[in-house]
Amino acid sequence: AQKVTQAQTEISVVEKEDVTLDCVYETRDTTYYLFWYKQPPSGELVFLIRRNSFDEQNEISGRYSWNFQKSTSSFNFTITASQVVDSAVYFCALIIYGNNRLAFGKGNQVVVIP
Amino acid sequence: GAGVSQSPRYKVAKRGQDVALRCDPISGHVSLFWYQQALGQGPEFLTYFQNEAQLDKSGLPSDRFFAERPEGSVSTLKIQRTQQEDSAVYLCASSLVGVSTDTQYFGPGTRLTVL
């Protein structure tokens, strides 16, 4: 069985500060995919990134960056120079190759204070 | 292009009533998924379709929950004799092909409140 843990439930930052969201996963499978989704107040889950288990390269997309470390089973997400529009719940999720169900963590509520 | 759409966005039901929730996936997407999201929690998988075939329904919490996708496009999640514990947001997602590694794109959800 797979499990995703997002320990920080709510994080408040002042605008322009950086914020890092931790994601730790558990699986015995060697082939899997990791995802981050953003859920704004409107409720829709917005896809941010997908990373497969064989690709440990970090990725940067604008103000977003991701750090994938298999040695610690972590896939952390950093928002640089946060903005009010970043206020949302962010979910980390895992899917095993050959399976079709995403396993989500409980989410991180990010509040950016202007 | 248009994303995944769901209707209604909000539904209030009295305990014991039946409800039907609709999902319109992204056009051309083969796979369709239903998830249930309780307040303050991450989404939990309910069921999965590839075209019209329901390939996995292991996440459905009871036999009161039923999903269909008769023509391989629109899907309906039906809950019979609703209970208060069914109150949640029901999210639908679709993906282009039928492989597990494909990205799932989500709709806005239907918030169900059972009184």
Chai-1 contact restraints between the chains, C-beta under 6 A:
chainA,res_idxA,chainB,res_idxB,connection_type,confidence,min_distance_angstrom,max_distance_angstrom,comment,restraint_id
A,Y33,B,T101,contact,1.0,0.0,6.0,A-B,restraint_1
A,G43,B,P108,contact,1.0,0.0,6.0,A-B,restraint_2
A,G43,B,G109,contact,1.0,0.0,6.0,A-B,restraint_3
A,E44,B,F106,contact,1.0,0.0,6.0,A-B,restraint_4
A,E44,B,P108,contact,1.0,0.0,6.0,A-B,restraint_5
A,L45,B,F106,contact,1.0,0.0,6.0,A-B,restraint_6
A,F47,B,T103,contact,1.0,0.0,6.0,A-B,restraint_7
A,R50,B,T103,contact,1.0,0.0,6.0,A-B,restraint_8
A,F91,B,G42,contact,1.0,0.0,6.0,A-B,restraint_9
A,I95,B,S100,contact,1.0,0.0,6.0,A-B,restraint_10
A,Y97,B,S100,contact,1.0,0.0,6.0,A-B,restraint_11
A,G98,B,S100,contact,1.0,0.0,6.0,A-B,restraint_12
A,N99,B,S100,contact,1.0,0.0,6.0,A-B,restraint_13
A,N100,B,Y48,contact,1.0,0.0,6.0,A-B,restraint_14
A,N100,B,S100,contact,1.0,0.0,6.0,A-B,restraint_15
A,R101,B,F45,contact,1.0,0.0,6.0,A-B,restraint_16
A,F104,B,G42,contact,1.0,0.0,6.0,A-B,restraint_17
A,F104,B,P43,contact,1.0,0.0,6.0,A-B,restraint_18
A,G105,B,G42,contact,1.0,0.0,6.0,A-B,restraint_19
A,K106,B,Q41,contact,1.0,0.0,6.0,A-B,restraint_20
A,K106,B,G42,contact,1.0,0.0,6.0,A-B,restraint_21
A,G107,B,G42,contact,1.0,0.0,6.0,A-B,restraint_22
